[in-house]
Amino acid sequence: MAPKAKKRSTSKGRGKGKGKSSRSSTSLGHPEDIFPLVLTSATQELFNCRIDEDVTEKNPFKLLKKDDIVGDMKKRAAISDFSPVKHKVLEYPEEEMLLVFDFNLTYGQCFYLVLKPESKDRILKTPEVEDLLMSDKRPQFWISLGSEKEIEEPIKETREKLRLKLRVDRAVQSKVCFSDRDCSESKDSHLECTSYEDSKFKIKKLLTDSGVQAVPILQTNSCQTMRMVPKDTFTQYEPREFSTEEKEMILKKQDLVDFCAAQIPRMLFALQQEEIINVFLDDWKALATGLETCDWSGQVSDTLVLHQVFTDQKFSKNKAISCLNWHPTINGVIAVAITKREEELPETFSGPLIIVYSFSDPSNPQFLLECPDDILAFQFSPSNPNIIVGGCLNGQILLWDISAHVTFIQATQPSSRKESSNSDKFDLNDSKENIPVVRFCAVSALESSHKAPVTDVQWLPPTFEVTTMGVPVENKQKVSVQIITCSPDCTLRFWDVRLPAVFTNTPTESTPTADQKTPLTTCSVPETFKHLDRTWKPLFRISLSKIETKGEYVPMKFSFENFNVPTERDKEIKGTEGLPDYSKLKIPASEKLKEMENINTKFFVGTENGEIVYSDWKLESDDSGRPHRGWNFAIWKEGVMDGPLVASQYFEQECTVGCWSLSRPAVFFIGKTDGSVEIWDLLKNSSEPLQLHPHISKSKITCMKACSFTAKQHFLAVADDIGVLRIFEIPKALYLPSRHESLSMKKYFDLEVDSLKDYLKREEFWTKQKKEEDELRIKMKMEPEKSETPPKEIHRLDLTEYSDDLILEEQLLQDMGMWPIAVESDMQNTQNHPHS
């Protein structure tokens, strides 16, 4: 085909002439509608146009997609074989381009690309080319390459052929012409022979047992590494010595004599200094304190060093430790509280315990403290370390007495080991399988305990104790007998472990001490706190109300001033003295105890939300000077900062909300936590509510507001904590004001302001008077007793005080506008009783 294209191009160039077109074709050496190309082997393989494989002399044509050519030019850029015809390819209108293999190199290259669709159609539409292109699409015959010889058994027909006999009527016997027809075109033109199970024909199943074992291929290899044996190497030096004659000659030299005379005194002085002080001591390090001052080598460690690890495979393995405490008097003894983890199964937990370890035997507990529930906090008594208090997860408080078991931990001390070190007997089977278990001897009453887990527990110091009002008083027994606990139930509770004043105990009920050496089995319970078991109630409790918002703080830990910090000397003295017996301690009468004013009753509390609260456990005092507990409401006036004008009595229930009446200045409403509503009228009674509506709601009152629709219709809206809103209609007596009620309330509050100022002055005077009386009392104790005041002087003082009261009464009545009425009533009383 290449020669034909050349002839066609030549005849076109020799035609009637088209000027510039024919000249450009001649100059290029090929027609304008083709472009000779050189395709590398990589390009031929990429476009499937390999010479003598994809294109041959007989079939030199290959259709290439325009997008593939453009993609190749974008990917390989200038190194692409199609880059010389980049613009022609981009301007080509159709999707496929014709590539022709030039077998005879007519245009100088192996291929040429047809650049115009007309030329492509002209070349491809010749009959010869169409036959070549169609031959590629025709199916090829199978050529045997010997694969059928691999089949060992030839295929044989084992099924008998079916024979059909057809009978045709003679009347219809005529020439029949058969032809192909689709069976789906007409109905009932075919018969379907479906498969079915033949009952007369059965295949007998043969069972065979065969075993297959996979045996790995074993291979034994070995390699020998030649070990390089280290060898000691050394070098021997032999000094060179002068001969005897040379030594005598050198010693006689004057230079050596002068050198020795000058250096020997300096050397002796340096040796003397080294004997006196350490010349290698670092002066900067010598300024330090502690162990560094005596360590000249600089080998003191500045990090923690592991000293001991305590573990037990039976009781503490995979358990959580919630609290730990060192024994106050026995060194090397520590107790830990064991609790179960959240993910631990109940059947795998051995029960809540407090384990007592000793440095002498870290792998085995000395003894165990039995607990009814998980212990989150516990502490040794500072007065008697054999008494331990703990707080449970269920809110109860426990007491243990380990007096009979303290010998187990005392026997493990180094001093006791020395005594038994010379023993001839040594038992190899000695083990700690039978670990003593100490049961708790008292537990608080469940109904009086905390309503949440006890998170902290501490003993009050033996220097003082507190009353039921939180007032610190002297502790004549000098023994820690009171305990403080806190819990997330928003309370701190004070407990007393002593006997009540009316309780008596027989000598037979006393607890055996360590000196008696009475063995205590697992089932026996000490009777030290028998009087408290399951009846123990707190002395009093306090709650921490929030300052800026409603509600209460949730205490988790607390801390107060430790008034008795034991020293090493105190521990030695306490170890030699006898320990107090708690079973014989009784609560003294409160009136016999002296109040201690120098005791700091304030404490810090860490809350659940990370807040630090500074509070006081001592209850406040009211106007009469008596301590109180509870809640009240107060009325303040703008500009008066000395205190409230009106303060109610203290209630057991908290006052949650209050609101004034819209029409009466003397009436207001108070809501409480128990769901009750109180109505107060200050003109009638300022000490008690006018009306009380109990149990309006089952929950606390949260909001309350009055509203007036008309002059004769007033309502009060009351909302509670469970989402219920109630509307009450206010009666006429509570919204219709009395005559001059506003003026009367103004005078009432003015009188309260004057009363507050007078009270402050009197308080200042009383404080000063009390101070003078105390000084006088001290002075009188030092002076001899004087005679009593005569009766006439007492009568004169009473008359003077009575006249002062009459003047004050007259002033108050004049301010209230009731002075003339009072004078008339006094005159009538004088006339009726002239001799009074």
ZIZIFEN-V650188 format. One line per field, one symbol per residue. psi: psi as a letter, one per 20 degrees, with the letter a starting at -180 (. if undefined). Layout:
psi->???
This chain:
psi->hghghgghhghhhjbipkdhghhhghhhjqrhjroqqoprhghghhjllppjfhpahhmjqppqphhhgghhhhgichiqijhhkghhghiphrhqqppponhjlhjirhqqppiqhhhghhgijqhghhhghhhhiqpqqpppjjhiiiogpqpqpipqqpppppppqhhjorppoqrpqpiihqqkirppnqqrpoiipqpppppqpqqppooqoqppqqqppopopqqpqrppppqpqqrhghghgghiqhghghghhhhghhghhhhhhhhgroijpohghiirrbhhhjoiikjppjrpppgqppqphghipkrqohqqpqphhoqjpqqqpprqrhipqhiipiqproporqhhmiipqgrqppphrppiqrqqphhoiippqqprhjiqpqpqokgijihhhhiiqhhhhhhjhjqhpoohjprkhmpqppqqiqqqphijrqjrqoiqpqqqqjhrrqaijjpprqnhilpoiqqpqqqjjkqpqpqpjrqrhipqpqhijqpprhhiloporhhqpqkglhiiojjpqqgrqqqnqqghrraqqnqgqrprpoinoqrhhhhgghhhrqqqohijpqprphiiqppoijpojqrqpprhjjqppoapipqrqahijqqrqbqrqqpqppioihrqhpprrpqhqpohqqqqqihoiiprqpqrhjjqpqpqohhgpjhqqgqpnqlhqirqphqppqqogaijoqqoppqaijkppppqpprhhiioqrpkhggghghghghhghhgghhhghggghggghghhghhhhhhhhrqqrqrpqhhhghghhhghhhhhhghgggghhhikjghghgghhghhhhhmhi.
